[in-house]
Amino acid sequence: MKVYLPREFDRDNMYSFIDQVLDSDLSPRDLHLDFDFTRLKFIKPVGVTVLSNLIGRLHKNGVNVIFTYTNPNPKNKYCPMAFLDDSMFFKHYLNESLSSTASLRPTTRPLENVTCEKSYNYLEDTMAWLAGKLRISKESLGDIKTCLSEVFNNIKDHSYENTGSVFIQQYPSMDTVMVAISDFGVGIPKSIQQQRPSLNDADALKLAVQQGFTTKSTPRNRGAGLDILLHNVVENNKGNVYIHSNHGILSSTAHGDGMKITCSNTRGYYPGTLLEIEFRTDTIEIIEEEFEWD
């Protein structure tokens, strides 16, 4: 069965693609799927992680996934195939890049499937990379690291999944960094509705970002969680956070000295949780590096 990637693969254009791959019960529509990239003209970080999650889910269900594509144009940095090749997407799934010249771009981290157990080392490496890019100390990125760590905690706590697909891209001309993280677990709303069955998906997401809320009976995560993500990225950094889980969407943007949170239910369904986190690099509080002397 052939499935064409959308012309523009982002959070707004992913629904039809997912629907072509998974049925209403979230089962694969075929045991042999051909992902055709020939119509693709543009892909955002969230598109990369959604695509990765889909392939991972299909592989778990024994589906044979093949790719149809045109050769990337390495000389055109806007070529989506070259972008995916340089992001190590094809090396990840085909064990080799499409082009012999494919290499990671200075403004991106490679696509990775990160388990909760390995998230600490992943974030350590990522903060070191970003600190080098911005020429600041790793200590200056402490709040960013903390909130991303909480995202991985919530993947494990809410989705009952242990792995998230992560892709990170810096936009130097806009002073921003985009972090896309997604998983294909049960989704935050379904996890919360086990305790609060009267809530719809949007209201469940709104509850999930409240300080101190947890679906766990133990206090390990109590007082921490997605509220830290909004506080650090939106309120402090003046960035943006977008969460789509099941039929619920939560969007948080800076508003004066605080933030504005908008929740809504959508007809489009995401089988898990998708986060698009955009933080600013020009509002990071610079902390001088601490040195230890013998």
Disulfide bonds with the S-S distance in Angstrom:
none
